[in-house]
């Protein structure tokens, strides 16, 4: 396979064999928002709104640059939003309004 063919077939999050720093293998406690994101993925899948395959494709469609800038669960959130926009289940305006409401909530 030529280098051009390889680049065309390689997905942005396919980083196997690419030179990189050493991976730090440490367990970390998930933040509350990360747990909610994971639960949301389960609910969306259970109700057949967004499948695991759609989520994977949604993350891959973000592109290498954005994938490199976002954390694992941030990628999920952006992918979910994009998929819900594409399916006309949610609009960017509705999401922005909800985010404003959440931001105004009092903190404990």
C-alpha positions in Angstrom: 0.0 0.0 0.0 1.4 3.4 -0.9 1.8 6.2 1.7 -1.1 8.1 0.0 -3.4 5.1 0.2 -2.4 4.5 3.9 -3.2 8.1 4.8 -6.6 7.9 3.1 -7.5 4.7 4.9 -6.2 5.8 8.3 -8.8 7.3 10.7 -7.9 10.3 12.9 -7.9 8.3 16.1 -6.0 5.4 14.6 -2.7 6.1 16.2 -1.2 2.7 16.4 2.5 2.6 15.4 2.8 6.4 15.5 5.7 7.7 17.5 4.5 9.1 20.8 5.4 9.8 24.4 5.2 7.0 26.9 1.6 6.2 28.0 1.0 6.9 31.7 -1.1 4.0 33.0 -2.7 5.4 36.0 -6.2 4.9 37.2 -8.1 8.1 37.8 -11.4 8.8 39.4 -13.9 10.0 36.9 -15.3 13.5 37.4 -19.1 13.6 37.9 -19.6 15.1 34.4 -17.7 12.1 32.9 -19.9 9.6 34.8 -23.0 11.5 33.5 -21.6 11.4 30.0 -21.0 7.7 30.1 -24.6 7.2 31.5 -25.9 9.4 28.7 -24.2 7.2 26.1 -25.9 4.1 27.7 -29.3 5.8 27.7 -28.9 7.0 24.1 -27.9 3.5 23.0 -30.7 1.8 25.1 -33.3 4.0 23.5 -31.8 3.4 20.0 -31.1 7.1 19.6 -27.3 6.9 19.1 -25.7 3.5 18.7 -22.1 2.7 19.8 -21.2 2.6 16.1 -22.6 6.0 15.5 -20.7 7.3 18.5 -17.5 5.9 17.2 -18.0 7.4 13.7 -19.0 10.7 15.3 -15.8 10.8 17.2 -13.7 9.8 14.2 -15.4 12.6 12.1 -14.1 15.2 14.5 -10.7 15.0 12.7 -7.2 14.5 14.1 -6.7 18.1 15.3 -9.9 18.3 17.4 -9.4 14.7 18.6 -6.0 15.7 19.8 -7.3 18.7 21.7 -10.2 17.1 23.5 -10.3 14.7 26.4 -11.9 11.2 25.9 -15.3 12.3 27.2 -15.2 15.7 25.6 -15.0 13.9 22.3 -18.1 11.9 23.2 -20.0 15.1 24.1 -19.2 16.8 20.8 -20.0 13.7 18.8 -23.3 13.3 20.6 -24.2 16.9 19.9 -23.3 16.6 16.2 -25.3 13.4 15.8 -28.3 14.8 17.5 -28.1 17.9 15.2 -27.9 15.7 12.1 -30.9 13.7 13.2 -32.8 16.9 14.0 -33.5 15.8 17.5 -31.7 18.8 18.9 -30.8 22.2 17.5 -27.7 24.2 18.3 -29.9 27.0 19.7 -31.7 24.5 22.0 -28.4 23.2 23.2 -27.0 26.7 23.8 -30.1 27.7 25.8 -29.9 24.6 28.0 -26.2 25.3 28.5 -27.0 28.8 29.7 -29.6 27.4 32.1 -27.1 25.0 33.5 -24.4 27.6 33.8 -26.8 29.8 35.9 -27.6 27.0 38.4 -26.3 27.7 41.9 -23.3 25.7 42.9 -23.1 23.9 46.2 
